[in-house]
Amino acid sequence: MKILLLDKNHPLITEQLLAKNFILEEDFTSSYDEVCNKIDDYDGIIIRSRIPLDKNFLEKAKNLKFIARVGAGMENIDIPVAEKLGIKLINSPEGNRDSVAEHVVGMLLILMNRLFIASNEVKKGIWLREENRGDELLGKTVGLIGYGNMGKATAKRLSGFGCKVIFHDILPNLSDEFATQVSLEELKEKTEVLSLHIPLTDETHYLINSEFISEMKNNFYFVNTARGKNVETKSLVEALKSGKVKGACLDVLEYEKSSFENLEINNEDLKYLLDSEKVIVTPHIAGWTHQSKEKLAQVIVDKILFSFPE
């Protein structure tokens, strides 16, 4: 099988697939149109996020048997068209679930204990103790929306901090020793820390908006390591200003490019998030550890070899 690699990934992908007699071609620079013009020559494609695989692209891929996305999210692929054309879709959420879970906990600890603020103050010769009194995770009710690989890994960590973890998911009967499944209404009633672990779909676009936030009974901390467009930024900023959202940990932003490589919009809402002491912002790196890079690649290789053995 002839496979096109459109993004740089861990070298084990090429090493292991070459060892199994796959034919590989790397192309990390060609434009969307250039790739479209040659895609019918390939049986498989391995991607991250550089090029969107839309209806036009997929219809030109006459011989494509699989698309492997090194990561969890598949919103860059026109899934209904791919399925209609019989193209197998492969992703690797198992590879970075631990990285995401640790990032969630790390951001919450930094925010709730004012660690970043206090450290910077001390380095500037400012010694404030009462002003930097923290807020404990112990005893908090954490509500997760989405209980797939990321949600489960996050629940496991937070349960170890003495949190009561509840979650809402569109699939039934997912409760385990780390978290209890509840209705969305119950989650809104009980949650003190809200964390998103969902894909970006028509149903989850702007899921967190002014209406959702107003329906939360408690003032709450908010964490988003899912997708930026799951959240209407304007509504989040208003809730931060009013105190309804006590603080936010954001690894993803509504204003990211589709490739996740940079921000494409700069406005007053973004400026507020970047300037606020109540907000921790990181550049879409929750799943981006040295270990996850290797694990993501290995999961992809294992799934390709399972689906297309010699």
Summary of the structure (lengths in Angstrom):
residues: 310
radius of gyration: 21.1
end to end distance: 9.6
largest distance: 65.6
contacts: 995
relative contact order: 0.14
helix: 39%
strand: 18%
